[in-house]
Amino acid sequence: MFPESDTGVYVTSGVFALVVFAVAVTVAVGWTVLDLTAGTLLTLSLGFLLFIGVYFVSLVVYREIDRRERAE
């Protein structure tokens, strides 16, 4: 049930962050007076996707470093 590798933990964390973002946007639209226009949603989404992209790039870098250390 729980991920057993570091990669599994990172991927699960990334997916969890995506779910939290989607819920937060839904709550912001449904329960607040926030005027969520297409431009605002696009800006929020691009910023968050940039964050997730950096997160997964760091995951790839970490895996490469780990692979090199094991090879030594």
C-alpha positions in Angstrom: 0.0 0.0 0.0 2.8 2.5 0.9 5.6 3.2 -1.5 8.8 1.3 -0.6 11.3 3.4 -2.6 12.3 7.0 -2.4 11.0 7.5 -5.9 7.6 6.1 -5.0 7.4 8.5 -2.0 8.3 11.5 -4.2 5.8 10.5 -6.9 3.1 10.0 -4.3 3.9 13.4 -2.8 3.7 15.0 -6.2 0.3 13.5 -7.0 -0.9 14.5 -3.5 0.2 18.1 -4.2 -1.8 18.0 -7.5 -4.9 16.8 -5.7 -4.5 19.5 -3.0 -4.2 22.2 -5.7 -7.3 20.9 -7.5 -9.3 20.9 -4.3 -8.0 24.4 -3.4 -9.1 25.8 -6.7 -12.5 24.2 -6.4 -12.9 25.6 -2.9 -11.8 29.0 -4.0 -14.3 29.1 -6.9 -17.2 27.6 -4.9 -17.0 29.0 -1.4 -15.3 32.4 -1.7 -16.0 35.6 -3.5 -12.8 35.2 -5.5 -13.5 36.1 -9.1 -11.6 33.4 -10.8 -11.3 34.5 -14.5 -9.7 32.4 -17.2 -6.5 34.6 -16.9 -6.3 34.1 -13.1 -6.8 30.4 -13.4 -4.2 30.2 -16.2 -1.7 32.1 -14.1 -2.3 29.9 -11.0 -2.1 26.8 -13.0 1.1 27.7 -14.9 2.8 28.7 -11.6 1.8 25.5 -10.0 2.8 23.4 -13.0 6.1 25.1 -13.0 6.5 24.2 -9.3 5.6 20.6 -10.0 7.9 20.5 -13.1 10.8 21.7 -10.9 9.8 19.1 -8.3 10.0 16.2 -10.8 13.2 17.5 -12.4 14.8 17.4 -8.9 13.5 13.9 -8.6 15.3 12.9 -11.8 18.5 14.6 -10.6 18.3 12.8 -7.3 17.9 9.5 -9.0 20.9 10.1 -11.2 23.0 11.1 -8.2 21.9 8.0 -6.4 22.7 5.8 -9.4 26.2 7.3 -9.7 26.9 6.8 -6.0 25.9 3.2 -6.2 28.1 2.6 -9.2 31.2 3.8 -7.3 
